[in-house]
Amino acid sequence: MVRARNDIRLFEIKQAIENSNDTFANVPSISLPTIARLLKKHQVSMKQIYLVPFERNNVRVKQLHSEYIQGDGAVNHHKYIFIDEAGFNLAKTRRRGRNLIGQRATIQVPGQRGGNISMCAAISEDGVVGCRPVLGSYNTEHLIVFCFVLNELEQACQGEDIVYVVVWDNVSFHHAQLVQEWFQTHPRFMTFYLPPYSPFLKPIEEFFSTWRWKVYDRHPHEHVSLLQAMCEACGDITAEQCQAWIRHARRFFPRCLNNEDIHCDVDENLWPNVNDRLD
């Protein structure tokens, strides 16, 4: 019952058992503590629920997943560059802490959240290939300026038959006319747009998750400025980490090609056998 519906409550399990005429026909009644004890015995515990939109697994989106994966092999001598943006401000802090039983875990935070700073970053199998923070939100003009960071890659590969494939999501300014014109004037670059509801195919999501912890470690409201902490945190990300995130995203390729449902983005649901999860 728990595997079929992860948000089921104990009293619902109790009702299902007591109303059962087949599997639990010999159990006239059962208590909630007994159910909780049995679940714990079988290593079933309470945990955070991941919200999965219905649209992720409809026919249209699954077809887009398959087309995206098939386009992966359409370019020879190519390197993938994953680009995305994320915001940060002084109000963002750790949400979990430790203290004695019966006492709340508290920390001191600034009275003002400060301005929001957006970071645009690009990663590849070579590591972090570019990052640029701006005050406020990213837009077309900021993205064009960031694209010139990619010019350094183009200059470094002179004489080599390499095509850089920029993979990003479908936010509106990624489709802007100025951005399309930039790629038309730079033939070494081409763009792939991720299907909707596909964070599991975007390894840079893992980058930003790790990057936020690196920013926290620098205590931007105490020791260094937020801008400095955000830039330095990018330098802590290694090429090995980026390669691992890319491999993890590619593990979903066979399931997308088979038009399977993607219910969750964690390894345990994909490979219940621990040995199958080893990289």
Accessible surface in RSA format (square Angstrom, percent):
REM  Atomic radii and reference values for relative SASA: ProtOr
REM  Chains: A
REM  Algorithm: Lee & Richards
REM  Probe-radius: 1.40
REM  Slices: 20
REM RES _ NUM      All-atoms   Total-Side   Main-Chain    Non-polar    All polar
REM                ABS   REL    ABS   REL    ABS   REL    ABS   REL    ABS   REL
RES MET A   1    97.85  50.7  53.00  35.1  44.85 106.8  49.94  42.5  47.91  63.5
RES VAL A   2    31.49  20.7  29.91  27.1   1.58   3.8  29.91  26.0   1.58   4.3
RES ARG A   3   198.40  83.3 175.25  89.3  23.15  55.1  77.90 106.5 120.50  73.0
RES ALA A   4    95.44  87.8  52.62  81.2  42.83  97.4  63.13  88.9  32.32  85.6
RES ARG A   5   107.22  45.0 102.42  52.2   4.80  11.4  53.54  73.2  53.68  32.5
RES ASN A   6   103.83  71.6  77.11  74.5  26.71  64.3  29.06  69.9  74.77  72.3
RES ASP A   7    78.74  55.2  63.13  62.8  15.61  36.9  24.09  56.7  54.65  54.5
RES ILE A   8    33.60  19.1  15.15  11.3  18.45  44.5  15.15  10.9  18.45  50.1
RES ARG A   9   152.60  64.1 147.50  75.2   5.11  12.2  46.51  63.6 106.10  64.3
RES LEU A  10    64.63  36.0  60.44  43.2   4.18  10.5  60.44  42.4   4.18  11.3
RES PHE A  11    83.29  41.7  81.86  50.7   1.43   3.7  81.86  49.6   1.43   4.1
RES GLU A  12    43.38  24.9  39.11  29.6   4.27  10.2  13.25  25.6  30.13  24.6
RES ILE A  13     8.50   4.8   8.50   6.3   0.00   0.0   8.50   6.1   0.00   0.0
RES LYS A  14    59.67  29.1  59.67  36.6   0.00   0.0  42.74  38.5  16.93  18.0
RES GLN A  15    94.10  52.6  92.88  67.9   1.22   2.9  26.29  55.9  67.81  51.4
RES ALA A  16    42.07  38.7  27.04  41.7  15.03  34.2  36.38  51.2   5.69  15.1
RES ILE A  17    12.85   7.3  12.72   9.5   0.12   0.3  12.72   9.2   0.12   0.3
RES GLU A  18    58.79  33.8  35.75  27.0  23.04  54.9   8.53  16.5  50.27  41.0
RES ASN A  19   111.99  77.2  90.71  87.7  21.28  51.2  31.36  75.5  80.63  77.9
RES SER A  20    23.95  20.2   9.21  12.3  14.74  33.9  15.12  32.2   8.83  12.4
RES ASN A  21   141.42  97.5 113.48 109.7  27.94  67.3  32.89  79.1 108.53 104.9
RES ASP A  22   117.34  82.2  93.15  92.7  24.19  57.2  44.36 104.4  72.98  72.8
RES THR A  23   104.75  74.5  75.47  76.5  29.28  69.8  55.18  74.1  49.57  74.9
RES PHE A  24    69.97  35.0  68.84  42.6   1.13   3.0  68.93  41.8   1.04   3.0
RES ALA A  25    66.29  61.0  35.41  54.7  30.88  70.2  37.50  52.8  28.79  76.3
RES ASN A  26   129.99  89.6  99.60  96.2  30.39  73.2  48.20 116.0  81.79  79.1
RES VAL A  27    43.00  28.3  39.65  35.9   3.35   8.1  40.69  35.4   2.31   6.3
RES PRO A  28   118.45  86.3  91.92  83.8  26.53  96.4 102.92  85.0  15.53  96.5
RES SER A  29    77.00  65.1  61.85  82.5  15.15  34.9  29.57  63.0  47.43  66.4
RES ILE A  30    27.26  15.5  17.37  12.9   9.89  23.8  26.72  19.2   0.54   1.5
RES SER A  31    53.94  45.6  44.84  59.8   9.10  21.0  42.06  89.6  11.88  16.6
RES LEU A  32    70.47  39.2  68.29  48.9   2.18   5.5  68.55  48.1   1.92   5.2
RES PRO A  33    92.96  67.8  83.24  75.9   9.72  35.3  89.95  74.3   3.01  18.7
RES THR A  34    36.21  25.8  36.21  36.7   0.00   0.0  20.09  27.0  16.13  24.4
RES ILE A  35     4.76   2.7   4.53   3.4   0.23   0.6   4.73   3.4   0.03   0.1
RES ALA A  36    43.27  39.8  36.42  56.2   6.85  15.6  38.50  54.2   4.77  12.6
RES ARG A  37   147.07  61.8 141.04  71.9   6.03  14.4  71.56  97.8  75.51  45.8
RES LEU A  38    77.49  43.2  77.05  55.1   0.44   1.1  77.42  54.4   0.07   0.2
RES LEU A  39    39.96  22.3  39.62  28.3   0.34   0.9  39.96  28.1   0.00   0.0
RES LYS A  40   167.15  81.5 156.14  95.8  11.01  26.2 100.35  90.3  66.81  71.2
RES LYS A  41   156.17  76.2 124.74  76.5  31.44  74.9  81.41  73.3  74.77  79.6
RES HIS A  42   127.61  69.7 107.02  74.4  20.59  52.7  71.18  73.4  56.42  65.7
RES GLN A  43   169.94  95.0 135.82  99.3  34.13  81.3  47.44 101.0 122.50  92.9
RES VAL A  44    53.69  35.3  42.78  38.7  10.91  26.3  46.67  40.6   7.03  19.1
RES SER A  45    77.64  65.6  56.02  74.8  21.62  49.8  48.25 102.8  29.38  41.2
RES MET A  46   189.93  98.4 163.21 108.0  26.72  63.6 128.65 109.4  61.28  81.2
RES LYS A  47   159.90  78.0 131.56  80.7  28.34  67.5  89.67  80.7  70.23  74.8
RES GLN A  48   128.67  71.9 105.43  77.1  23.24  55.3  38.16  81.2  90.51  68.6
RES ILE A  49    96.06  54.7  78.64  58.6  17.42  42.0  82.18  59.2  13.88  37.7
RES TYR A  50   123.05  57.5 103.86  59.1  19.19  49.9  71.30  53.6  51.75  63.8
RES LEU A  51   161.01  89.7 134.44  96.2  26.57  66.8 136.70  96.0  24.31  65.4
RES VAL A  52    48.55  31.9  21.48  19.4  27.07  65.2  22.16  19.3  26.39  71.6
RES PRO A  53    47.98  35.0  34.62  31.6  13.36  48.6  46.64  38.5   1.33   8.3
RES PHE A  54   194.48  97.3 179.62 111.3  14.86  38.7 185.00 112.2   9.48  27.1
RES GLU A  55    77.52  44.5  76.24  57.7   1.27   3.0  24.80  48.0  52.72  43.0
RES ARG A  56     8.57   3.6   8.45   4.3   0.13   0.3   0.00   0.0   8.57   5.2
RES ASN A  57    32.95  22.7  19.96  19.3  12.99  31.3  11.76  28.3  21.19  20.5
RES ASN A  58    55.31  38.1  46.72  45.2   8.58  20.7  36.55  88.0  18.75  18.1
RES VAL A  59   125.67  82.7 122.69 111.1   2.98   7.2 123.29 107.1   2.38   6.4
RES ARG A  60   142.23  59.7 134.14  68.4   8.09  19.3  77.40 105.8  64.83  39.3
RES VAL A  61     0.00   0.0   0.00   0.0   0.00   0.0   0.00   0.0   0.00   0.0
RES LYS A  62    37.15  18.1  36.92  22.7   0.23   0.6   9.00   8.1  28.15  30.0
RES GLN A  63    86.85  48.6  85.82  62.7   1.02   2.4  31.04  66.1  55.81  42.3
RES LEU A  64    56.55  31.5  54.39  38.9   2.17   5.4  54.40  38.2   2.15   5.8
RES HIS A  65     3.32   1.8   3.32   2.3   0.00   0.0   0.76   0.8   2.56   3.0
RES SER A  66     8.03   6.8   8.03  10.7   0.00   0.0   0.74   1.6   7.29  10.2
RES GLU A  67    90.08  51.7  80.21  60.7   9.87  23.5  32.69  63.2  57.39  46.9
RES TYR A  68    27.38  12.8  17.73  10.1   9.65  25.1  18.51  13.9   8.87  10.9
RES ILE A  69    11.34   6.5   6.70   5.0   4.64  11.2   6.70   4.8   4.64  12.6
RES GLN A  70   119.61  66.9  95.68  69.9  23.93  57.0  38.20  81.3  81.41  61.7
RES GLY A  71    19.17  23.6   0.00   N/A  19.17  23.6  18.74  51.4   0.44   1.0
RES ASP A  72    41.88  29.3  41.29  41.1   0.59   1.4   4.63  10.9  37.24  37.1
RES GLY A  73    60.89  75.1   0.00   N/A  60.89  75.1  33.48  91.9  27.40  61.4
RES ALA A  74    79.10  72.7  39.34  60.7  39.76  90.4  50.78  71.5  28.32  75.0
RES VAL A  75    20.36  13.4  15.76  14.3   4.60  11.1  18.42  16.0   1.94   5.3
RES ASN A  76   116.49  80.3 102.69  99.2  13.80  33.2  19.69  47.4  96.79  93.6
RES HIS A  77   125.24  68.5 102.17  71.0  23.08  59.0  68.40  70.5  56.85  66.1
RES HIS A  78    54.99  30.1  33.60  23.4  21.40  54.7  24.66  25.4  30.33  35.3
RES LYS A  79    84.06  41.0  80.00  49.1   4.06   9.7  53.18  47.9  30.88  32.9
RES TYR A  80    21.10   9.9  14.60   8.3   6.50  16.9  13.97  10.5   7.13   8.8
RES ILE A  81     0.96   0.5   0.96   0.7   0.00   0.0   0.96   0.7   0.00   0.0
RES PHE A  82    10.75   5.4  10.75   6.7   0.00   0.0  10.75   6.5   0.00   0.0
RES ILE A  83     0.37   0.2   0.32   0.2   0.05   0.1   0.32   0.2   0.05   0.1
RES ASP A  84    11.54   8.1  11.54  11.5   0.00   0.0   0.08   0.2  11.46  11.4
RES GLU A  85    35.86  20.6  18.12  13.7  17.74  42.2  11.60  22.4  24.26  19.8
RES ALA A  86    15.26  14.0   6.05   9.3   9.21  21.0  15.25  21.5   0.01   0.0
RES GLY A  87    21.75  26.8   0.00   N/A  21.75  26.8  10.26  28.1  11.50  25.7
RES PHE A  88     0.59   0.3   0.59   0.4   0.00   0.0   0.59   0.4   0.00   0.0
RES ASN A  89     4.67   3.2   4.65   4.5   0.02   0.1   0.00   0.0   4.67   4.5
RES LEU A  90    45.17  25.2  42.70  30.5   2.48   6.2  44.06  30.9   1.12   3.0
RES ALA A  91    47.66  43.8  34.28  52.9  13.38  30.4  39.20  55.2   8.46  22.4
RES LYS A  92    71.93  35.1  64.95  39.8   6.99  16.6  18.28  16.5  53.65  57.2
RES THR A  93    16.60  11.8  12.98  13.2   3.62   8.6   8.07  10.8   8.53  12.9
RES ARG A  94   124.58  52.3 111.22  56.7  13.36  31.8  35.41  48.4  89.17  54.0
RES ARG A  95   203.46  85.4 166.79  85.0  36.67  87.3  75.90 103.7 127.56  77.3
RES ARG A  96   192.92  81.0 179.53  91.5  13.40  31.9  73.65 100.7 119.27  72.3
RES GLY A  97    55.36  68.3   0.00   N/A  55.36  68.3  23.62  64.8  31.73  71.1
RES ARG A  98   222.40  93.4 190.27  97.0  32.14  76.5  80.52 110.0 141.89  86.0
RES ASN A  99    81.01  55.9  40.85  39.5  40.16  96.7  15.32  36.9  65.69  63.5
RES LEU A 100   125.52  69.9 119.60  85.6   5.91  14.9 122.96  86.4   2.55   6.9
RES ILE A 101   180.18 102.5 151.07 112.5  29.11  70.2 156.95 113.0  23.23  63.0
RES GLY A 102    83.40 102.9   0.00   N/A  83.40 102.9  41.29 113.3  42.11  94.3
RES GLN A 103   107.04  59.9  88.09  64.4  18.96  45.1  30.65  65.2  76.39  57.9
RES ARG A 104   210.90  88.5 193.61  98.7  17.29  41.2  71.55  97.8 139.34  84.5
RES ALA A 105    56.42  51.9  23.02  35.5  33.40  76.0  25.25  35.6  31.17  82.6
RES THR A 106   114.33  81.3  84.40  85.6  29.93  71.3  58.41  78.5  55.92  84.5
RES ILE A 107   116.47  66.3  87.17  64.9  29.30  70.6  95.73  68.9  20.74  56.3
RES GLN A 108   166.72  93.2 151.63 110.8  15.09  35.9  58.90 125.4 107.82  81.8
RES VAL A 109    83.95  55.2  59.61  54.0  24.34  58.7  62.21  54.1  21.75  59.0
RES PRO A 110    42.85  31.2  18.96  17.3  23.89  86.8  30.22  24.9  12.63  78.5
RES GLY A 111    81.39 100.4   0.00   N/A  81.39 100.4  41.37 113.5  40.02  89.6
RES GLN A 112   145.56  81.4 140.99 103.0   4.58  10.9  56.14 119.5  89.42  67.8
RES ARG A 113   140.68  59.1 133.94  68.3   6.74  16.0  54.93  75.1  85.75  52.0
RES GLY A 114    38.14  47.0   0.00   N/A  38.14  47.0  28.51  78.2   9.62  21.6
RES GLY A 115    46.08  56.8   0.00   N/A  46.08  56.8  27.55  75.6  18.53  41.5
RES ASN A 116    52.75  36.4  45.30  43.8   7.46  18.0  22.24  53.5  30.51  29.5
RES ILE A 117    20.46  11.6  20.46  15.2   0.00   0.0  20.46  14.7   0.00   0.0
RES SER A 118     8.46   7.1   8.46  11.3   0.00   0.0   1.89   4.0   6.56   9.2
RES MET A 119     0.00   0.0   0.00   0.0   0.00   0.0   0.00   0.0   0.00   0.0
RES CYS A 120     0.00   0.0   0.00   0.0   0.00   0.0   0.00   0.0   0.00   0.0
RES ALA A 121     0.00   0.0   0.00   0.0   0.00   0.0   0.00   0.0   0.00   0.0
RES ALA A 122     0.31   0.3   0.31   0.5   0.00   0.0   0.31   0.4   0.00   0.0
RES ILE A 123     0.00   0.0   0.00   0.0   0.00   0.0   0.00   0.0   0.00   0.0
RES SER A 124     5.18   4.4   5.18   6.9   0.00   0.0   3.69   7.9   1.49   2.1
RES GLU A 125    85.30  49.0  83.37  63.1   1.93   4.6  26.58  51.4  58.72  47.9
RES ASP A 126    93.14  65.2  66.55  66.2  26.59  62.9  26.50  62.4  66.64  66.5
RES GLY A 127     3.22   4.0   0.00   N/A   3.22   4.0   3.22   8.8   0.00   0.0
RES VAL A 128    44.13  29.0  13.35  12.1  30.77  74.2  13.35  11.6  30.77  83.5
RES VAL A 129    33.65  22.1   9.88   8.9  23.76  57.3  17.86  15.5  15.79  42.8
RES GLY A 130    11.15  13.8   0.00   N/A  11.15  13.8  10.62  29.1   0.53   1.2
RES CYS A 131    45.67  34.5  24.94  27.8  20.73  48.7   0.00   0.0  45.67  49.2
RES ARG A 132    69.77  29.3  69.15  35.3   0.61   1.5  18.88  25.8  50.89  30.8
RES PRO A 133    32.18  23.5  18.77  17.1  13.40  48.7  18.77  15.5  13.40  83.3
RES VAL A 134    14.35   9.4   6.95   6.3   7.40  17.8  14.35  12.5   0.00   0.0
RES LEU A 135   140.49  78.2 113.58  81.3  26.91  67.6 113.76  79.9  26.73  71.9
RES GLY A 136    27.03  33.3   0.00   N/A  27.03  33.3  27.01  74.1   0.02   0.1
RES SER A 137    85.26  72.0  72.22  96.4  13.03  30.0  36.85  78.5  48.41  67.8
RES TYR A 138    15.43   7.2   2.26   1.3  13.17  34.3   2.26   1.7  13.17  16.2
RES ASN A 139    67.96  46.9  67.62  65.3   0.35   0.8  29.57  71.2  38.40  37.1
RES THR A 140    29.77  21.2  28.62  29.0   1.15   2.7  15.50  20.8  14.27  21.6
RES GLU A 141   126.69  72.7 122.55  92.7   4.14   9.9  41.40  80.1  85.28  69.6
RES HIS A 142    51.00  27.9  50.91  35.4   0.09   0.2  34.82  35.9  16.18  18.8
RES LEU A 143     0.06   0.0   0.06   0.0   0.00   0.0   0.06   0.0   0.00   0.0
RES ILE A 144    31.97  18.2  31.97  23.8   0.00   0.0  31.97  23.0   0.00   0.0
RES VAL A 145    70.83  46.6  68.28  61.8   2.55   6.1  68.36  59.4   2.46   6.7
RES PHE A 146     0.11   0.1   0.11   0.1   0.00   0.0   0.11   0.1   0.00   0.0
RES CYS A 147     0.36   0.3   0.36   0.4   0.00   0.0   0.00   0.0   0.36   0.4
RES PHE A 148   107.01  53.5  99.45  61.6   7.55  19.7  99.95  60.6   7.06  20.2
RES VAL A 149    37.25  24.5  33.95  30.7   3.29   7.9  35.89  31.2   1.36   3.7
RES LEU A 150     1.42   0.8   1.35   1.0   0.07   0.2   1.42   1.0   0.00   0.0
RES ASN A 151    27.36  18.9  27.36  26.4   0.00   0.0  10.69  25.7  16.66  16.1
RES GLU A 152   119.79  68.8 113.72  86.0   6.06  14.4  38.68  74.8  81.11  66.2
RES LEU A 153    37.35  20.8  37.22  26.6   0.14   0.3  37.35  26.2   0.00   0.0
RES GLU A 154    29.99  17.2  29.99  22.7   0.00   0.0   6.24  12.1  23.75  19.4
RES GLN A 155   125.73  70.3 112.72  82.4  13.01  31.0  35.76  76.1  89.96  68.2
RES ALA A 156    82.95  76.3  46.72  72.1  36.23  82.4  58.48  82.4  24.46  64.8
RES CYS A 157     4.20   3.2   3.36   3.7   0.84   2.0   4.20  10.6   0.00   0.0
RES GLN A 158   119.14  66.6  97.87  71.5  21.27  50.6  46.25  98.4  72.89  55.3
RES GLY A 159    83.60 103.1   0.00   N/A  83.60 103.1  43.61 119.7  39.99  89.6
RES GLU A 160    88.08  50.6  80.24  60.7   7.84  18.7  34.43  66.6  53.65  43.8
RES ASP A 161   108.31  75.9  92.34  91.9  15.98  37.8  40.72  95.8  67.60  67.4
RES ILE A 162    28.50  16.2  27.37  20.4   1.13   2.7  27.37  19.7   1.13   3.1
RES VAL A 163    36.63  24.1  36.63  33.2   0.00   0.0  36.63  31.8   0.00   0.0
RES TYR A 164    15.05   7.0  15.05   8.6   0.00   0.0   4.58   3.4  10.47  12.9
RES VAL A 165     0.34   0.2   0.34   0.3   0.00   0.0   0.34   0.3   0.00   0.0
RES VAL A 166     0.00   0.0   0.00   0.0   0.00   0.0   0.00   0.0   0.00   0.0
RES VAL A 167     0.64   0.4   0.01   0.0   0.62   1.5   0.01   0.0   0.62   1.7
RES TRP A 168     0.36   0.1   0.36   0.2   0.00   0.0   0.36   0.2   0.00   0.0
RES ASP A 169    36.74  25.7  36.60  36.4   0.14   0.3  19.61  46.1  17.13  17.1
RES ASN A 170    70.51  48.6  49.77  48.1  20.74  49.9  30.73  74.0  39.78  38.5
RES VAL A 171    57.77  38.0  46.49  42.1  11.28  27.2  55.67  48.4   2.10   5.7
RES SER A 172    90.89  76.8  74.26  99.1  16.64  38.3  54.32 115.7  36.57  51.2
RES PHE A 173    30.59  15.3  27.34  16.9   3.25   8.5  30.59  18.5   0.00   0.0
RES HIS A 174     0.00   0.0   0.00   0.0   0.00   0.0   0.00   0.0   0.00   0.0
RES HIS A 175    86.23  47.1  69.31  48.2  16.92  43.3  48.96  50.5  37.27  43.4
RES ALA A 176    23.89  22.0  13.56  20.9  10.33  23.5  23.89  33.6   0.00   0.0
RES GLN A 177   118.11  66.0 109.71  80.2   8.40  20.0  51.40 109.4  66.70  50.6
RES LEU A 178    99.26  55.3  95.79  68.5   3.47   8.7  95.79  67.3   3.47   9.3
RES VAL A 179     0.04   0.0   0.04   0.0   0.00   0.0   0.04   0.0   0.00   0.0
RES GLN A 180    50.68  28.3  49.88  36.5   0.81   1.9  21.27  45.3  29.42  22.3
RES GLU A 181    72.61  41.7  72.13  54.6   0.48   1.1  24.53  47.5  48.08  39.3
RES TRP A 182    15.31   6.1  10.01   4.8   5.30  12.5  14.90   7.9   0.41   0.7
RES PHE A 183    17.89   8.9  12.56   7.8   5.32  13.9  12.81   7.8   5.08  14.5
RES GLN A 184   136.61  76.4 103.61  75.7  33.00  78.6  45.48  96.8  91.13  69.1
RES THR A 185    97.75  69.5  71.15  72.1  26.60  63.4  73.66  98.9  24.09  36.4
RES HIS A 186    29.25  16.0  29.11  20.2   0.14   0.4  16.53  17.0  12.72  14.8
RES PRO A 187   111.63  81.4  85.05  77.5  26.59  96.6  93.38  77.1  18.25 113.4
RES ARG A 188    51.44  21.6  49.72  25.3   1.72   4.1  15.88  21.7  35.56  21.6
RES PHE A 189     7.20   3.6   0.00   0.0   7.20  18.7   0.00   0.0   7.20  20.6
RES MET A 190    63.50  32.9  59.38  39.3   4.12   9.8  55.32  47.0   8.18  10.8
RES THR A 191    30.87  22.0  15.07  15.3  15.80  37.7   0.52   0.7  30.36  45.9
RES PHE A 192    34.34  17.2  31.82  19.7   2.51   6.5  34.34  20.8   0.00   0.0
RES TYR A 193    59.39  27.7  39.97  22.7  19.42  50.5  39.96  30.0  19.42  23.9
RES LEU A 194     5.32   3.0   3.75   2.7   1.57   3.9   3.75   2.6   1.57   4.2
RES PRO A 195    12.03   8.8   2.51   2.3   9.51  34.6   7.63   6.3   4.40  27.3
RES PRO A 196    44.27  32.3  35.79  32.6   8.48  30.8  44.27  36.6   0.00   0.0
RES TYR A 197    92.12  43.0  75.40  42.9  16.72  43.5  46.89  35.2  45.23  55.8
RES SER A 198     7.24   6.1   0.37   0.5   6.87  15.8   2.10   4.5   5.14   7.2
RES PRO A 199    51.87  37.8  43.85  40.0   8.02  29.1  45.94  37.9   5.94  36.9
RES PHE A 200    10.63   5.3   0.18   0.1  10.45  27.2   8.06   4.9   2.57   7.3
RES LEU A 201     2.81   1.6   0.00   0.0   2.81   7.1   0.00   0.0   2.81   7.6
RES LYS A 202    15.73   7.7  13.86   8.5   1.88   4.5   3.40   3.1  12.34  13.1
RES PRO A 203     2.46   1.8   0.65   0.6   1.81   6.6   2.46   2.0   0.00   0.0
RES ILE A 204     0.00   0.0   0.00   0.0   0.00   0.0   0.00   0.0   0.00   0.0
RES GLU A 205    68.81  39.5  63.14  47.8   5.67  13.5  16.65  32.2  52.16  42.6
RES GLU A 206    69.27  39.8  67.93  51.4   1.35   3.2  10.89  21.1  58.38  47.7
RES PHE A 207     0.00   0.0   0.00   0.0   0.00   0.0   0.00   0.0   0.00   0.0
RES PHE A 208    10.43   5.2  10.43   6.5   0.00   0.0  10.43   6.3   0.00   0.0
RES SER A 209    60.17  50.8  52.75  70.4   7.42  17.1  24.99  53.2  35.18  49.3
RES THR A 210    33.46  23.8  30.43  30.8   3.04   7.2  15.99  21.5  17.47  26.4
RES TRP A 211     0.00   0.0   0.00   0.0   0.00   0.0   0.00   0.0   0.00   0.0
RES ARG A 212    65.46  27.5  65.46  33.4   0.00   0.0  24.41  33.4  41.05  24.9
RES TRP A 213   120.36  48.3 120.36  58.3   0.00   0.0  96.18  51.3  24.18  39.2
RES LYS A 214    57.10  27.9  57.10  35.0   0.00   0.0   8.83   7.9  48.27  51.4
RES VAL A 215     0.00   0.0   0.00   0.0   0.00   0.0   0.00   0.0   0.00   0.0
RES TYR A 216    39.08  18.2  32.31  18.4   6.78  17.6  18.64  14.0  20.45  25.2
RES ASP A 217    97.07  68.0  75.18  74.8  21.89  51.8  27.99  65.9  69.08  68.9
RES ARG A 218    55.50  23.3  49.02  25.0   6.49  15.4  22.05  30.1  33.45  20.3
RES HIS A 219    78.64  43.0  78.11  54.3   0.52   1.3  45.33  46.7  33.31  38.8
RES PRO A 220    14.94  10.9   7.82   7.1   7.13  25.9   7.82   6.5   7.13  44.3
RES HIS A 221    65.59  35.8  31.22  21.7  34.36  87.9  31.28  32.2  34.31  39.9
RES GLU A 222   113.32  65.1  73.43  55.6  39.90  95.0  33.71  65.2  79.61  65.0
RES HIS A 223   130.86  71.5  95.92  66.7  34.94  89.4  66.54  68.6  64.32  74.8
RES VAL A 224    41.09  27.0  29.72  26.9  11.37  27.4  38.53  33.5   2.56   6.9
RES SER A 225    65.56  55.4  50.93  68.0  14.63  33.7  51.26 109.2  14.30  20.0
RES LEU A 226    15.50   8.6  10.77   7.7   4.73  11.9  10.77   7.6   4.73  12.7
RES LEU A 227    86.70  48.3  85.50  61.2   1.20   3.0  85.50  60.0   1.20   3.2
RES GLN A 228    81.72  45.7  75.05  54.9   6.66  15.9  27.73  59.0  53.99  40.9
RES ALA A 229     0.00   0.0   0.00   0.0   0.00   0.0   0.00   0.0   0.00   0.0
RES MET A 230     0.00   0.0   0.00   0.0   0.00   0.0   0.00   0.0   0.00   0.0
RES CYS A 231    52.30  39.6  43.06  48.0   9.24  21.7  23.79  60.3  28.51  30.7
RES GLU A 232    69.63  40.0  59.68  45.1   9.95  23.7  36.05  69.7  33.58  27.4
RES ALA A 233     0.00   0.0   0.00   0.0   0.00   0.0   0.00   0.0   0.00   0.0
RES CYS A 234     4.68   3.5   3.06   3.4   1.62   3.8   3.21   8.1   1.47   1.6
RES GLY A 235    66.56  82.1   0.00   N/A  66.56  82.1  37.40 102.6  29.16  65.3
RES ASP A 236    55.27  38.7  40.43  40.2  14.83  35.1  13.61  32.0  41.65  41.5
RES ILE A 237    11.91   6.8   0.00   0.0  11.91  28.7   0.02   0.0  11.89  32.3
RES THR A 238    65.37  46.5  59.68  60.5   5.70  13.6  61.70  82.9   3.67   5.6
RES ALA A 239    29.81  27.4  24.06  37.1   5.75  13.1  24.06  33.9   5.75  15.2
RES GLU A 240   121.80  69.9 116.87  88.4   4.92  11.7  62.17 120.3  59.62  48.7
RES GLN A 241    56.55  31.6  52.92  38.7   3.63   8.6  27.51  58.6  29.04  22.0
RES CYS A 242     0.00   0.0   0.00   0.0   0.00   0.0   0.00   0.0   0.00   0.0
RES GLN A 243    64.49  36.1  63.31  46.3   1.18   2.8  10.88  23.2  53.60  40.7
RES ALA A 244    37.83  34.8  33.32  51.4   4.51  10.3  33.49  47.2   4.35  11.5
RES TRP A 245    31.74  12.7  31.25  15.1   0.49   1.1  12.06   6.4  19.68  31.9
RES ILE A 246     2.50   1.4   2.50   1.9   0.00   0.0   2.50   1.8   0.00   0.0
RES ARG A 247   110.63  46.5 107.08  54.6   3.55   8.4  59.38  81.2  51.25  31.1
RES HIS A 248    37.61  20.6  36.48  25.4   1.13   2.9  27.85  28.7   9.76  11.4
RES ALA A 249     6.05   5.6   6.03   9.3   0.02   0.0   6.05   8.5   0.00   0.0
RES ARG A 250    87.72  36.8  81.18  41.4   6.54  15.6  33.88  46.3  53.83  32.6
RES ARG A 251    58.85  24.7  47.23  24.1  11.61  27.6  27.42  37.5  31.42  19.0
RES PHE A 252     0.09   0.0   0.09   0.1   0.00   0.0   0.09   0.1   0.00   0.0
RES PHE A 253    34.16  17.1  34.16  21.2   0.00   0.0  34.16  20.7   0.00   0.0
RES PRO A 254    77.69  56.6  74.12  67.6   3.57  13.0  77.55  64.0   0.14   0.9
RES ARG A 255    57.76  24.3  57.59  29.4   0.16   0.4  23.76  32.5  34.00  20.6
RES CYS A 256     2.54   1.9   0.02   0.0   2.52   5.9   2.35   6.0   0.18   0.2
RES LEU A 257    80.52  44.8  61.73  44.2  18.79  47.2  61.73  43.4  18.79  50.6
RES ASN A 258    99.11  68.3  74.14  71.6  24.98  60.1  17.78  42.8  81.33  78.6
RES ASN A 259    71.12  49.0  61.56  59.5   9.56  23.0  16.88  40.6  54.25  52.4
RES GLU A 260    71.18  40.9  63.03  47.7   8.15  19.4  29.44  56.9  41.74  34.1
RES ASP A 261    53.74  37.6  47.60  47.4   6.14  14.5   8.60  20.2  45.14  45.0
RES ILE A 262     1.00   0.6   1.00   0.7   0.00   0.0   1.00   0.7   0.00   0.0
RES HIS A 263   115.48  63.1 109.59  76.2   5.89  15.1  75.96  78.3  39.52  46.0
RES CYS A 264    16.20  12.3  13.30  14.8   2.90   6.8   5.04  12.8  11.16  12.0
RES ASP A 265    43.94  30.8  36.06  35.9   7.88  18.6  17.64  41.5  26.30  26.2
RES VAL A 266    42.49  28.0  39.24  35.5   3.25   7.8  42.49  36.9   0.00   0.0
RES ASP A 267    38.57  27.0  35.57  35.4   3.00   7.1   7.15  16.8  31.42  31.3
RES GLU A 268    98.78  56.7  93.70  70.9   5.08  12.1  45.78  88.5  53.00  43.3
RES ASN A 269    85.80  59.2  60.53  58.5  25.27  60.8  13.92  33.5  71.87  69.5
RES LEU A 270    23.37  13.0   1.76   1.3  21.61  54.3   3.56   2.5  19.81  53.3
RES TRP A 271    58.46  23.5  57.31  27.7   1.16   2.7  31.06  16.6  27.40  44.5
RES PRO A 272    91.26  66.5  68.88  62.8  22.38  81.3  73.39  60.6  17.87 111.1
RES ASN A 273    78.22  53.9  68.59  66.3   9.63  23.2  26.45  63.7  51.77  50.0
RES VAL A 274    90.33  59.4  88.82  80.4   1.51   3.6  88.82  77.2   1.51   4.1
RES ASN A 275   107.90  74.4  95.34  92.1  12.56  30.2  21.40  51.5  86.50  83.6
RES ASP A 276    82.39  57.7  60.51  60.2  21.88  51.7  12.49  29.4  69.91  69.7
RES ARG A 277    60.36  25.3  49.05  25.0  11.31  26.9   7.91  10.8  52.45  31.8
RES LEU A 278   130.69  72.8 111.28  79.6  19.41  48.8 113.03  79.4  17.67  47.5
RES ASP A 279   125.09  87.6  56.97  56.7  68.12 161.1  49.17 115.7  75.92  75.7
END  Absolute sums over single chains surface
CHAIN  1 A    17311.7      14020.6       3291.0       9334.8       7976.8
END  Absolute sums over all chains
TOTAL         17311.7      14020.6       3291.0       9334.8       7976.8
